[in-house]
């Protein structure tokens, strides 16, 4: 193991623990109580009267499924030198389309679930393709265009779920629940986490193999590292940039489809988009490496569940997790900038 990397990881962990300890104290809680509540929410240990280990792991694995996919969404674009801020909008479009396909009658049971998930991934991919085309053809900055498309997706889905896709059986702005043939099964009898988690992990493993074991992956990484050099070497950089944004949108759209076919069971106004933004932190902490993103997705999800349990049990601010995430991102950014400065000197 690289000693320099290990030292940076240890320093980062110490900074996070220091900031977390300070926030716990400022919230008026003893450190011992604060960390116990966080561990109970993240790991289900020490034993708690209000939260079982299965409940804790269910929460962590549910969140991990979504932030893993949105983290991959951000990472694949970054590998090509693009910054995809649009995972939230791509997730919304994937969820909306998946909810529409999931309620359609007459689709054979064996293909209904794959078709629903695939439709969600395709919707996210197409939503990511438009900013990519604007970037390649017109030079529009992808950060600006993907942020704009987040808002377009937000208000478009809001309009659709109220005006055209609302469940006729109720007054709430939500679609009808997806049919049983389009639902993801739980991982086990005692878990509510669905097989979407396994699918997300499989996506991470598959992306790692493609990224580091294929010519396409090499050309993608070369495009992100130095576009001019990659073009001189014969890599089709414009095509790789568009393909990376297609894949980025597909990952995020799949996350939305998994949520619709699993925990949520339908699309509704106010569908959670924060997982799309959390994916940015997950990708940066994982250095855009799918295997490290697996780890960072678990860390972020455990931190979210732990601090939420701290909030629900003691009344401490639930924003503690957001602050700690911000500190982590700043630390990773500082390490990256320092590395770039050393390599450039």
C-alpha positions as CSV (number, residue, x, y, z in Angstrom):
1,X,0.0,0.0,0.0
2,X,1.2,3.5,-0.9
3,X,2.5,5.1,2.4
4,X,1.7,8.6,1.1
5,X,-1.9,7.6,0.3
6,X,-2.2,6.0,3.7
7,X,-0.9,9.1,5.4
8,X,-3.4,11.3,3.6
9,X,-6.2,8.9,4.5
10,X,-5.3,8.9,8.2
11,X,-5.0,12.7,8.2
12,X,-8.4,13.0,6.5
13,X,-9.9,10.7,9.1
14,X,-8.5,12.7,12.0
15,X,-9.8,16.0,10.5
16,X,-13.3,14.5,10.1
17,X,-13.3,13.1,13.6
18,X,-12.1,16.5,15.0
19,X,-14.8,18.4,13.1
20,X,-17.5,15.9,14.0
21,X,-16.5,16.0,17.7
22,X,-16.6,19.8,17.6
23,X,-20.1,19.8,16.1
24,X,-21.4,17.3,18.7
25,X,-20.1,19.5,21.5
26,X,-21.6,22.6,19.9
27,X,-25.0,20.8,19.7
28,X,-24.9,20.4,23.4
29,X,-24.3,16.7,23.6
30,X,-21.6,14.8,25.4
31,X,-19.1,13.3,23.0
32,X,-19.7,9.8,24.4
33,X,-23.5,10.0,23.9
34,X,-23.0,11.6,20.4
35,X,-20.7,8.9,19.1
36,X,-22.9,6.1,20.5
37,X,-26.0,7.5,18.7
38,X,-24.0,7.9,15.5
39,X,-22.7,4.3,15.7
40,X,-26.1,3.0,16.4
41,X,-27.5,4.7,13.4
42,X,-24.6,3.7,11.1
43,X,-23.9,0.1,12.3
44,X,-26.7,-0.9,14.7
45,X,-24.1,-1.1,17.5
46,X,-24.0,-0.7,20.5
47,X,-27.5,-2.3,20.9
48,X,-30.4,0.2,21.1
49,X,-33.9,-0.1,22.3
50,X,-35.3,2.0,19.5
51,X,-33.1,0.9,16.5
52,X,-32.2,-2.7,15.6
53,X,-29.0,-3.6,13.7
54,X,-31.2,-4.6,10.7
55,X,-33.0,-1.3,10.7
56,X,-29.6,0.5,10.7
57,X,-28.2,-1.5,7.9
58,X,-31.4,-1.2,5.9
59,X,-31.1,2.6,6.0
60,X,-27.4,2.6,5.1
61,X,-27.7,0.1,2.2
62,X,-30.7,2.0,0.8
63,X,-28.9,5.3,0.7
64,X,-25.7,3.6,-0.5
65,X,-27.5,2.1,-3.5
66,X,-28.5,5.6,-4.7
67,X,-25.3,7.5,-3.9
68,X,-23.2,4.8,-5.4
69,X,-25.0,5.1,-8.7
70,X,-25.0,8.9,-8.7
71,X,-21.4,8.8,-7.6
72,X,-20.6,6.7,-10.7
73,X,-22.6,9.2,-12.7
74,X,-20.3,12.0,-11.7
75,X,-17.2,9.9,-11.9
76,X,-17.6,8.6,-15.5
77,X,-18.0,12.2,-16.7
78,X,-15.0,13.4,-14.7
79,X,-12.9,10.6,-16.3
80,X,-13.6,12.3,-19.6
81,X,-12.8,15.7,-18.3
82,X,-16.5,16.8,-17.8
83,X,-18.2,17.8,-14.5
84,X,-21.7,16.4,-14.4
85,X,-23.7,18.5,-11.9
86,X,-26.9,17.1,-13.5
87,X,-27.2,13.8,-11.7
88,X,-30.2,15.1,-9.7
89,X,-32.1,16.0,-12.8
90,X,-31.1,12.7,-14.6
91,X,-32.3,10.8,-11.5
92,X,-35.7,12.6,-11.6
93,X,-36.2,11.9,-15.3
94,X,-35.3,8.2,-14.8
95,X,-37.7,7.9,-11.9
96,X,-40.5,9.6,-13.8
97,X,-40.2,7.4,-16.9
98,X,-39.7,4.3,-14.8
99,X,-42.9,5.1,-12.8
100,X,-44.8,5.5,-16.1
101,X,-43.5,2.2,-17.6
102,X,-44.1,0.5,-14.2
103,X,-47.8,1.0,-14.2
104,X,-48.5,-0.2,-17.8
105,X,-50.7,-3.2,-18.1
106,X,-50.2,-6.1,-20.4
107,X,-46.4,-6.2,-20.3
108,X,-45.2,-9.8,-19.7
109,X,-44.0,-10.3,-16.1
110,X,-40.5,-11.6,-16.9
111,X,-39.7,-8.4,-18.9
112,X,-41.6,-5.8,-17.0
113,X,-39.0,-5.1,-14.3
114,X,-36.0,-5.1,-16.7
115,X,-38.0,-2.9,-19.1
116,X,-38.9,-0.5,-16.3
117,X,-35.3,-0.2,-15.0
118,X,-34.0,0.1,-18.6
119,X,-36.4,2.8,-19.4
120,X,-35.3,4.8,-16.4
121,X,-31.7,4.4,-17.4
122,X,-32.4,5.4,-21.0
123,X,-34.3,8.5,-19.8
124,X,-31.4,9.6,-17.7
125,X,-29.0,8.9,-20.5
126,X,-30.9,11.1,-23.0
127,X,-31.2,13.9,-20.4
128,X,-27.4,13.8,-20.0
129,X,-26.8,13.7,-23.7
130,X,-28.2,17.1,-24.4
131,X,-25.6,19.0,-22.3
132,X,-23.0,16.8,-23.9
133,X,-24.1,17.9,-27.4
134,X,-24.1,21.5,-26.3
135,X,-20.6,21.1,-25.0
136,X,-19.2,19.4,-28.0
137,X,-21.0,21.3,-30.7
138,X,-21.3,24.8,-29.2
139,X,-18.7,24.9,-26.4
140,X,-21.3,25.4,-23.7
141,X,-19.9,24.7,-20.3
142,X,-21.4,21.5,-19.0
143,X,-21.5,22.7,-15.4
144,X,-23.9,25.6,-16.4
145,X,-26.0,23.4,-18.7
146,X,-26.4,20.5,-16.3
147,X,-27.4,22.8,-13.5
148,X,-30.0,24.4,-15.8
149,X,-31.3,20.9,-16.8
150,X,-31.7,20.0,-13.1
151,X,-34.3,22.8,-12.9
152,X,-35.9,21.9,-16.1
153,X,-36.3,18.3,-14.9
154,X,-37.6,19.4,-11.5
155,X,-40.4,21.6,-13.0
156,X,-41.1,19.3,-15.9
157,X,-41.7,16.3,-13.6
158,X,-43.7,18.5,-11.2
159,X,-46.0,19.5,-14.1
160,X,-46.4,16.0,-15.4
161,X,-47.2,14.4,-12.1
162,X,-49.9,17.0,-11.4
163,X,-51.4,17.4,-14.8
164,X,-51.1,14.0,-16.6
165,X,-49.7,11.2,-14.5
166,X,-51.4,11.7,-11.1
167,X,-52.9,8.7,-9.5
168,X,-56.7,8.9,-10.2
169,X,-57.3,7.0,-7.0
170,X,-56.1,9.9,-4.8
171,X,-55.6,13.6,-4.5
172,X,-51.9,13.6,-3.8
173,X,-49.5,14.7,-6.6
174,X,-48.1,11.3,-7.2
175,X,-48.3,8.5,-9.7
176,X,-50.1,5.2,-9.2
177,X,-47.9,2.6,-7.5
178,X,-45.9,0.4,-10.0
179,X,-47.3,-3.0,-10.6
180,X,-46.0,-6.0,-8.7
181,X,-44.4,-7.3,-11.8
182,X,-42.2,-4.1,-11.9
183,X,-41.2,-4.2,-8.2
184,X,-37.7,-5.1,-6.9
185,X,-37.7,-7.9,-4.4
186,X,-36.1,-7.4,-0.9
187,X,-32.7,-9.0,-0.4
188,X,-34.0,-11.2,2.4
189,X,-36.9,-11.9,4.7
190,X,-35.6,-9.5,7.3
191,X,-34.4,-6.7,5.0
192,X,-36.3,-4.2,3.1
193,X,-33.3,-3.3,1.0
194,X,-33.9,-4.6,-2.5
195,X,-31.9,-6.3,-5.1
196,X,-31.2,-2.9,-6.5
197,X,-28.3,-2.7,-4.1
198,X,-26.7,-5.8,-5.8
199,X,-27.4,-4.2,-9.2
200,X,-25.7,-1.0,-8.1
201,X,-22.6,-2.9,-6.9
202,X,-22.5,-4.9,-10.2
203,X,-22.6,-1.6,-12.1
204,X,-19.6,-0.4,-10.1
205,X,-17.6,-3.6,-10.7
206,X,-18.5,-3.6,-14.4
207,X,-17.5,0.0,-14.8
208,X,-14.2,-0.7,-13.1
209,X,-13.4,-3.5,-15.6
210,X,-14.4,-1.4,-18.6
211,X,-12.5,1.7,-17.3
212,X,-9.2,-0.1,-16.6
213,X,-9.3,-3.2,-18.8
214,X,-10.5,-2.0,-22.2
215,X,-9.3,0.3,-25.0
216,X,-12.5,2.3,-24.6
217,X,-11.7,2.9,-20.9
218,X,-8.1,3.9,-21.7
219,X,-9.3,6.4,-24.4
220,X,-11.9,7.8,-21.9
221,X,-9.2,8.4,-19.3
222,X,-6.8,9.8,-21.8
223,X,-9.5,12.3,-23.0
224,X,-9.9,13.5,-19.4
225,X,-6.2,13.6,-18.7
226,X,-5.2,15.6,-21.8
227,X,-7.6,16.0,-24.6
228,X,-5.1,17.4,-27.1
229,X,-2.7,14.5,-26.5
230,X,-5.5,12.0,-26.7
231,X,-6.5,13.4,-30.1
232,X,-2.9,13.3,-31.3
233,X,-2.8,9.7,-30.3
234,X,-5.9,8.9,-32.4
235,X,-8.6,8.8,-29.6
236,X,-12.0,10.0,-30.7
237,X,-12.3,12.5,-27.9
238,X,-15.6,14.1,-28.9
239,X,-17.3,10.8,-29.1
240,X,-15.9,9.6,-25.8
241,X,-17.1,12.8,-24.1
242,X,-20.6,12.3,-25.4
243,X,-20.5,8.6,-24.5
244,X,-19.4,9.5,-21.0
245,X,-22.3,11.8,-20.5
246,X,-24.7,9.2,-21.8
247,X,-23.3,6.7,-19.4
248,X,-23.4,9.2,-16.6
249,X,-27.1,9.9,-17.2
250,X,-27.8,6.2,-17.4
251,X,-26.3,5.6,-14.0
252,X,-28.3,8.4,-12.4
253,X,-31.5,7.4,-14.2
254,X,-31.1,3.9,-13.0
255,X,-30.8,5.2,-9.5
256,X,-34.2,6.9,-9.9
257,X,-35.7,3.8,-11.4
258,X,-34.4,1.6,-8.6
259,X,-36.0,3.9,-6.0
260,X,-39.3,3.8,-7.9
261,X,-39.3,0.0,-8.2
262,X,-38.1,-0.4,-4.6
263,X,-38.5,1.8,-1.6
264,X,-40.8,4.5,-3.0
265,X,-43.0,2.3,-5.2
266,X,-44.0,5.4,-7.3
267,X,-43.0,8.9,-8.3
268,X,-44.3,11.8,-6.3
269,X,-43.9,15.5,-6.0
270,X,-40.8,16.2,-3.9
271,X,-39.0,13.1,-5.1
272,X,-35.6,13.1,-3.3
273,X,-32.9,14.8,-5.4
274,X,-30.3,15.2,-2.7
275,X,-28.8,11.8,-3.7
276,X,-27.8,13.4,-7.0
277,X,-25.8,16.1,-5.2
278,X,-24.4,13.6,-2.7
279,X,-23.0,11.7,-5.6
280,X,-20.6,14.6,-6.3
281,X,-19.1,14.2,-2.9
282,X,-18.9,10.4,-3.3
283,X,-17.2,10.6,-6.6
284,X,-14.6,13.2,-5.4
285,X,-13.9,11.2,-2.2
286,X,-13.5,8.0,-4.3
287,X,-11.0,9.8,-6.7
288,X,-13.3,8.7,-9.6
289,X,-12.3,5.1,-9.0
290,X,-15.3,2.8,-9.0
291,X,-13.8,0.6,-6.2
292,X,-13.0,3.5,-4.0
293,X,-16.5,5.0,-4.8
294,X,-18.0,1.8,-3.3
295,X,-16.2,2.6,-0.1
296,X,-17.0,6.3,-0.1
297,X,-20.6,5.6,-0.8
298,X,-20.8,3.4,2.3
299,X,-19.0,6.1,4.4
300,X,-21.4,8.8,3.2
301,X,-24.4,6.6,3.8
302,X,-23.3,5.5,7.2
303,X,-22.6,9.1,8.2
304,X,-26.0,10.2,7.0
305,X,-27.8,7.4,8.9
306,X,-25.7,8.0,12.0
307,X,-26.2,11.7,12.2
308,X,-29.9,11.3,11.5
309,X,-30.2,8.9,14.4
310,X,-28.3,11.5,16.5
311,X,-30.8,14.1,15.4
312,X,-33.9,11.9,16.1
313,X,-32.6,10.7,19.5
314,X,-31.1,13.9,20.9
315,X,-32.5,16.8,18.8
316,X,-29.0,17.7,17.5
317,X,-29.0,19.4,14.1
318,X,-29.4,17.0,11.2
319,X,-27.2,19.2,9.1
320,X,-24.1,17.8,10.9
321,X,-23.7,15.3,8.1
322,X,-23.7,18.0,5.4
323,X,-21.0,20.0,7.2
324,X,-18.8,16.9,7.6
325,X,-19.3,16.1,4.0
326,X,-18.2,19.6,3.0
327,X,-15.1,19.3,5.1
328,X,-14.2,16.0,3.4
329,X,-14.7,17.5,0.0
330,X,-12.5,20.5,0.9
331,X,-9.8,18.2,2.2
332,X,-9.9,16.0,-1.0
333,X,-9.8,19.1,-3.2
334,X,-6.8,20.5,-1.2
335,X,-4.9,17.2,-1.7
336,X,-5.7,17.2,-5.4
337,X,-4.6,20.8,-6.0
338,X,-1.4,20.2,-4.1
339,X,-0.7,17.1,-6.2
340,X,-1.3,19.1,-9.4
341,X,1.0,21.9,-8.2
342,X,3.8,19.4,-7.5
343,X,3.4,17.6,-10.8
344,X,3.3,20.9,-12.7
345,X,6.4,22.3,-11.0
